[in-house]
Amino acid sequence: KTTDHVMMEIMLQYAYPRLDIAVSKGMNHLLKAPFCIHPKTGRVCVPFKADKADKFNPEDVPNVLELVNQIDEFTKEKSDLKDVKAYKKTSMREPVTIFEEFLSNLATTWKGKLIEKSDEKMEF
């Protein structure tokens, strides 16, 4: 049993991601949340699908100025479409859709677990 514990400790030491204290507690390191803006590059932190991680290029992520230009261009080209949400006028459409799908799946999973718990307790 002790050997198993030691092996797990060794695996954790080598495999577990290292935490950078400055990144973990510093307010200027906000790339933990989707759609926050990097303070130096102006790039948007976007979600992407895990199965497409090998195709993700951080250099292709839009910055704030690019998004403003995309909105302006959309407005000039399609001035008749007034009720379109701003993100749908930009390259943020796909990342927002991915995030909405993630939240929807999360809600469904959570709801399912709550139903299971109530079924176990026979509470309706």
N, C-alpha and C positions, 0 to 999 in steps of 0.2 A: 504494500500500500504506500509506503514512503517513496518507493521508486516511482510509482505513478505520479505522485505529487511533485517530485523533483522534475520529472519529464515535462509535466504541464508548465511548471515555472520556467523551465528552459525554453519551451516553445513560445510562451508568452513574451519572454525577454527578446527573442529574435523575430517574432512575427507580429507582435502588437505594434500599432503605429506609435511613434514617439509624439509626445505633446510638447509644444513650444509654449512656455508660460506667457511670453509676450503676445502670442497669437491668441491664446486662450482667454486672456483677461483684458487685453487692450481694446479700447473702443474703436481705434482706427483700423482694426483688423476685422472688418465686418463681412468677410466672404463666407460666413457661416450661414447666411440667410439668402434665400433666393431673391433676386431682383435688387439687391443692394448695389451701390456704385463703388468701384474701387477708387480711393481718393487720389491716386496719382495718374492712373491711366484713363479714368472715366468710364471704364468698361463695366458692363452690367453682369452681375453674377447670375447665370442662367442655368436652370435644370436641364438635364438631357437624359435620354434613356440609357440604362446601363448596358444594354446589348449593342449600343452604338458608340460606346466609350472610345473604341479604337479609331473612330472616324472624327471624334471631337477635336477641334483645333481652337485653343483659347484665343488665337489671333483673329479668328473669324467672328468673335463675339462683338456685338455693336457697342459703341460708346455713346454717351449722351448726345453729343453733337450730331452723330450719324442718325440717331433716332429722331431728333428735331428736324433734320433735313428730310428724312423719309416722310414724316408727317406733313411737312410743307409741300413736298412733291406730290403726295397723294391728294392733298387738298386742291392743288392747282389742276391736276389731271382729272379728278372726279369731284368737282365742286358741287354736283347735284346730290352727292351722298353726304348728308349732314349728320345723321345719327349713328355713324360708325364710331365705335370706341377707339381711342387713340392707339392702343396697342395693336389693334387689327390693321392699322395703317402702316405698321412697321415690320421689321424682321423679328419682333418679339411675339408675333402670333403663335409660332410653333412652341417656343418655351412656355408661354402661358398655358397653352393647350396641354402640354405635358404635365405641368404643375396641377392644373385642374383635374386631369385624369388621376394623378397620384392622390390628390385629396379625396376624390370621389371613391377610389378604391379603399383608402384608409377609413373613410366614414362607413363604407359597406362592411368592412372587416370588423370595425368596432361595434357597429350595430348588431352584426351576427353574434359577436361574443356576448353582448348584453342579452340577446334573446336566449342564447344557450344557458346563461346564468339564471335567467328567470324561469326557464324550463326545468332546470335542476331543482329550483326552490318551489316549483309549481305555483309561481306567482304570475298572474296574468293581468 
